[in-house]
Amino acid sequence: MATKQDQFNELQKKNLETAMRLAQMSIENSQRLMELQVATAKSLFEEGVQNVKALSGVKDPKEAMELRAQYAQSTTEKMLSCVREMTELASRTQTEVGKMVSEQLSTGGKDVFESMQKMFTGMPITDQNAMTALQTAMDTTRAAFEQMAQASSEAFQLFAQPGVPKGKK
């Protein structure tokens, strides 16, 4: 039979694993964001150099204005594309984190409940009223964890829905 310390260590191990998964996800997403920003900056720089070269050879002011307008439009499109990709990445990350937190609340609550149940099972309680009170407390605790997990899941689903105004669905 596992000791109370073993049960506590197991809970701590699960929490540490979840924290490490969150940290890894954060690092990976930061890398993706930086790669996207670097690629966009490089592309804009190269296009800017080409545009300056093209503008330096233009003699007609009308043609120069057209080139500038094309460059401005291209730059705007690239920036908007970059922002769109960053938003999609943030949305996916938010969904992943939401799932992970909901899972942690759900399984963590169940693990705590099971540990409490094992702990109370081993206690020498002969008073039936005390045993009933402990069972009621455990049932209330389980129900509270289930409500927290459900509320957390619903909240993350709301936040993960793009374009939905706050408070409306």
MARRO-504493 format. One record per residue (C-alpha): residue in three letters; x, y, z. Coordinates in Angstrom, 2 decimals. Each point is the difference from the previous one (the first is absolute). Layout:
REM MARRO-504493
   type         x         y         z
    ALA         X         Y         Z
...
REM end
This chain:
REM MARRO-504493
   type         x         y         z
    MET      0.00      0.00      0.00
    ALA      1.33      3.42     -0.93
    THR      0.85      2.35      2.83
    LYS     -1.40      3.49      0.34
    GLN      3.41      1.39     -0.94
    ASP      0.03     -2.12     -3.18
    GLN     -3.46      1.31     -0.91
    PHE      1.12      3.58      0.62
    ASN      3.16     -0.57     -2.06
    GLU     -2.09     -1.37     -2.87
    LEU     -2.24      3.09      0.03
    GLN      3.07      2.25      0.04
    LYS      1.52     -1.95     -2.91
    LYS     -3.17      0.47     -2.10
    ASN     -0.05      3.73      0.77
    LEU      3.68      0.32     -0.93
    GLU     -0.58     -1.84     -3.29
    THR     -2.85      2.37     -0.85
    ALA      2.14      3.03      0.85
    MET      2.78     -1.34     -2.23
    ARG     -2.46     -0.55     -2.87
    LEU     -1.20      3.60      0.38
    ALA      3.57      1.29      0.04
    GLN      0.89     -2.03     -3.10
    MET     -3.10      1.29     -1.79
    SER      0.95      3.56      0.92
    ILE      3.53     -0.44     -1.33
    GLU     -1.21     -1.56     -3.26
    ASN     -2.54      2.76     -0.58
    SER      2.57      2.69      0.75
    GLN      2.30     -1.58     -2.57
    ARG     -2.78     -0.06     -2.60
    LEU     -0.81      3.66      0.66
    MET      3.64      1.03     -0.29
    GLU      0.47     -1.99     -3.22
    LEU     -3.10      1.63     -1.47
    GLN      1.16      3.48      1.00
    VAL      3.51     -0.57     -1.35
    ALA     -1.31     -1.38     -3.30
    THR     -2.37      2.96     -0.39
    ALA      2.69      2.55      0.86
    LYS      2.45     -1.63     -2.43
    SER     -2.58     -0.04     -2.77
    LEU     -0.93      3.64      0.59
    PHE      3.65      1.04      0.07
    GLU      0.79     -1.80     -3.26
    GLU     -3.07      1.47     -1.65
    GLY      0.95      3.45      1.30
    VAL      3.48     -0.28     -1.50
    GLN     -1.47     -1.06     -3.35
    ASN     -2.47      2.84      0.14
    VAL      2.69      2.60      0.75
    LYS      2.00     -1.29     -2.97
    ALA     -3.07      0.19     -2.22
    LEU     -0.87      3.51      1.22
    SER      3.54      1.26     -0.55
    GLY     -0.26     -0.72     -3.72
    VAL     -3.41      1.64     -0.49
    LYS     -0.14      3.44     -1.65
    ASP     -3.76      0.46     -0.24
    PRO     -1.66      1.20      3.24
    LYS     -3.25     -1.82     -0.87
    GLU      1.85     -3.31     -0.38
    ALA      1.82      0.65      3.30
    MET     -3.35      0.54      1.76
    GLU     -1.36     -3.23     -1.48
    LEU      3.05     -1.94      1.20
    ARG     -0.35      1.49      3.49
    ALA     -3.70     -0.90      0.07
    GLN      0.78     -3.57     -1.07
    TYR      2.71     -0.24      2.67
    ALA     -2.35      1.36      2.67
    GLN     -2.72     -2.46     -1.02
    SER      2.42     -2.94     -0.03
    THR      1.41      0.99      3.40
    THR     -3.47      0.32      1.48
    GLU     -1.05     -3.39     -1.36
    LYS      3.12     -1.67      1.43
    MET     -0.49      1.63      3.39
    LEU     -3.67     -1.00      0.11
    SER      0.93     -3.55     -0.98
    CYS      2.55     -0.09      2.81
    VAL     -2.55      1.30      2.51
    ARG     -2.54     -2.56     -1.23
    GLU      2.48     -2.85      0.48
    MET      0.92      1.29      3.46
    THR     -3.68      0.16      0.94
    GLU     -0.60     -3.55     -1.22
    LEU      3.02     -1.22      1.95
    ALA     -1.24      1.75      3.15
    SER     -3.47     -1.47     -0.47
    ARG      1.36     -3.54     -0.43
    THR      2.23      0.45      3.03
    GLN     -2.87      1.31      2.07
    THR     -2.08     -3.03     -0.96
    GLU      2.83     -2.39      0.89
    VAL      0.60      1.68      3.36
    GLY     -3.74     -0.02      0.71
    LYS     -0.21     -3.71     -0.66
    MET      3.04     -0.65      2.16
    VAL     -1.31      2.08      2.91
    SER     -3.44     -1.61     -0.22
    GLU      1.60     -3.44     -0.08
    GLN      2.19      0.89      2.97
    LEU     -2.97      1.28      2.01
    SER     -2.02     -3.07     -0.84
    THR      2.67     -2.63      0.65
    GLY      1.58      1.96      2.84
    GLY     -3.31      0.25      1.81
    LYS     -0.65     -3.68     -0.50
    ASP      3.50     -0.85      1.25
    VAL     -0.42      2.14      3.11
    PHE     -3.40     -1.54      0.65
    GLU      1.36     -3.54     -0.35
    SER      2.92      0.82      2.29
    MET     -2.36      1.40      2.62
    GLN     -2.17     -3.08     -0.28
    LYS      2.99     -2.32      0.51
    MET      1.20      2.06      2.92
    PHE     -3.37     -0.08      1.75
    THR     -0.45     -3.70     -0.73
    GLY      3.06     -0.84      2.05
    MET     -1.12      2.04      3.02
    PRO     -1.48     -1.86      2.97
    ILE     -3.34      1.82      0.19
    THR     -2.69     -1.87      1.89
    ASP     -2.58      2.79      0.24
    GLN     -2.52     -0.36     -2.83
    ASN     -0.90      3.74      0.13
    ALA      3.64      0.95     -0.47
    MET      0.30     -2.39     -2.95
    THR     -3.17      1.44     -1.58
    ALA      1.31      3.55      0.47
    LEU      3.31     -0.94     -1.65
    GLN     -1.82     -1.64     -2.92
    THR     -2.20      3.10     -0.43
    ALA      3.07      2.25      0.04
    MET      1.70     -2.18     -2.60
    ASP     -3.09      0.00     -2.22
    THR     -0.23      3.79      0.28
    THR      3.69      0.33     -0.86
    ARG     -0.39     -2.25     -3.05
    ALA     -3.02      1.98     -1.20
    ALA      1.93      3.27      0.42
    PHE      2.95     -1.33     -2.04
    GLU     -2.37     -1.17     -2.73
    GLN     -1.67      3.42     -0.14
    MET      3.38      1.75     -0.14
    ALA      1.16     -2.25     -2.83
    GLN     -3.21      0.57     -1.95
    ALA      0.08      3.77      0.54
    SER      3.65      0.12     -1.02
    SER     -0.68     -2.00     -3.14
    GLU     -2.91      2.24     -0.97
    ALA      2.04      3.16      0.66
    PHE      2.88     -1.17     -2.17
    GLN     -2.39     -0.99     -2.77
    LEU     -1.48      3.51      0.05
    PHE      3.43      1.63     -0.12
    ALA      1.12     -2.30     -2.80
    GLN     -2.86      1.04     -2.29
    PRO      1.38      2.73     -2.29
    GLY     -2.25      2.94     -0.81
    VAL     -2.53     -0.62      2.76
    PRO     -0.58      3.18      2.04
    LYS      0.41     -0.36      3.75
    GLY     -3.19     -1.07      1.67
    LYS     -1.69     -1.10     -3.24
    LYS     -0.18     -3.35     -1.67
REM end
